[in-house]
Every structure is written in C-alpha cells, then in structure tokens.
Amino acid sequence: MNIKEKDDSIILEQALDWLLLMDENGLSETQKIEFEQWKNLSIQHQKNWQKIENVQNKLKQNTEQIPKSIARDLLTHQKITQILPLNLMLIMICSVVIASIYFAHEQAWTSDYSTTYGEQKEILLNDGTKIHLNSKTAIDVQYGEKQRNIILKFGEIYVETGKDEKHRPFTVLNKDGAMLALGTAFDVRQENEFTTLSVTQHSVEATTQSTNQKIKLETGYSMDFNKTQFYPKQKINIENMLWRHSLMMVDRMNLAEFSKVIEKNYGLKVEADTTLSHQAELKISGTYPMNDLERLITLLEDTYGLEIKKNIFGNKLLIKKTI
C-alpha cells in the first residue's frame, strides 16, 4: 500500500466517524463548522466524503441488495481487506457501515416506542401496564381482543403488568422466544447471542422460539436463554435493576469492564491510554449516572485521578492518568 492509499484509508475512517455522528445525534453548530473545515482540508478529503455520499444515496434506493451478514466479515477479517483493491475495499466497507446504520435506525423509526443511547424512558399503557425502556431500546405494542403482546426489537425493558379487565394474557416476544407473565414484574435484556430474563415479582413462563422448550422462572431469579435452550438460573443481582432510576452501581470493577459498560450505555468507544498500564489493577466502585455523560466523566476524574477527553467527533473517549 503506497502513501496515498494509506492517507485515503485514514481519511475514510474519519469520514465514517463523521457519518456515524451525523446519523446518531446530528451535528451541533460547532461541529458543523468543524466538519466543513475537515472536508475542505484537501481534495482527498472531499473525494472520500463524496464516495460515502454516493454509496449512501444508492443504498437508500435499494438497501435490500446489501446482505447484512457480510458486515462482520468485512470489518473483522483483515485477510479480506488485504486482497482487495483499496477503492473496492473502501466502497464495500462504506456500504456495510451505511447499511448497518440504515437497518438499525429503520427498526427504531418504525417502533411504537424507543430510546437513544444514554436515555431511559417510562411509558404507561391503557391497561395500566408500566414499561421502562433502557438505553438504546425499541418495542412495539400489539394489543388485541384476546392477547397483549410486547415485541422487543432490541435493548432492555422492565415490565410491571397492569390488571387487565379482559383478562388477556401478557407476553413479551423477541428473537429468542416468548415470556408469558403470570401476574408479575420482570426484566428482559436482549443481547446478540442470548436473552436474559429476571423476575422480581411472581413468575414468568419462558418458551424458546425454535425448540418450544418451556420453563417457569420464579421471583428472585435470573436466567439466560436463546432460541434453542435455557441456561442455569441464578440469583438476581439487584444492582442490575438500578438502570430504571438512570443509575448504575459497580463494586471493584476493573477499568476494562467498566469501559464496556460505558460503551454499551452511551454508544461510545472507550480507549485507555498506554500510561494506564496498571488499568487491570484500577478498580471502579460507586454509583454513577446512566443519562449524564459529563457528570459521569467528572466523577471518574475526581475520584480516580483520571483525565477523560472526547475525540473531535464526540464518539470516542480517551482515558489517561493525570500526572
């Protein structure tokens, strides 16, 4: 790869950062100025941004031609990118990133209720049911004459079922199966590989989607399952339920694990500087906000002597030790 190709690759990565920032939150007035300055730095910046815009326009016209399954292969397998011409590689990666954005946001746009990163929401349905939505969550509500169904598309919800005059069963449905409430309050968290069900009142009957296995989970227990099987139940960690109050509580969690919590809740990448060579030994404890990133940063900086800065795109946090 020659110098120009390396420059193009770096510029494209920056362009994708701008695209993600625009699509997720929109640009502030200051960021709009910074974006125009970045775009006008050189002809290469302008050409690479034009590539992304061209691919984006084509995808909007015919998104179904981009298989979502290729995203992981393209973005995680370096061998593929090593054998492709740079221009083709860049266009394919652009296509995957833009398609991923499109499909994820289409799910949110077409949902009855949804939240963004760092947002928690409570909704009250007409039967008295309360549903709490955690960060980056989307649901549909399908109430009929004979049933009450909640479709969890992605994210996490906590349900407090209302007393229905028609005595219709209440069920949460997702990619892994069905969860029938038996006069209860419970939490459902959907991950890529499994679903976690936690029951705080009464019980829930869960059914796997593919194998139709059934199990009844009682108060105080949590259990993971996927489309085909259930995993052993465990006692609920009540600290995991604090998200309903926009709080997270951790006890001696190492920095790498805590960084993953930030990434999941706020939708940011977190990078620890090499000066934090002892990061595995740094243990984070305390209660932190889930809807106020600036407050979270301030608490970490003041408590642990850290310096935490955002990159110019606002989508990464760099953590380093203060001198």
Buried (B, 14 or more C-beta within 10 A) or exposed (E): EEEEBEBBBEBBEBBBBBBBBBBBBEBEEEBEEBBEEBBEEEEBBEEBBEBBBEBBEBBEEEBEEBEBEBBEEBBEEEEBBEEBEBEEBBBBBBBBBBBBBBBBBEBBEEBEBBBBBBBBBEBEBEBEBBBBBBBBBBBBBEBEEEEBBBBBBBBBBBBBBBEBEEEBEBBBBBBBBBBBBBEBBBBBBBEEEBBBBBBBBBBBBBBBBEEEBEBEBEBBBBBBBBEEEBEEBEEBEEEBBBBBEBBBBBEEBBBEEBBEBBBBBBBBBBBBBEEBEEBEEBBBEEEBBBBBBEEBBEBBBEEBEBBBEBBBBBBBBBBBBEE
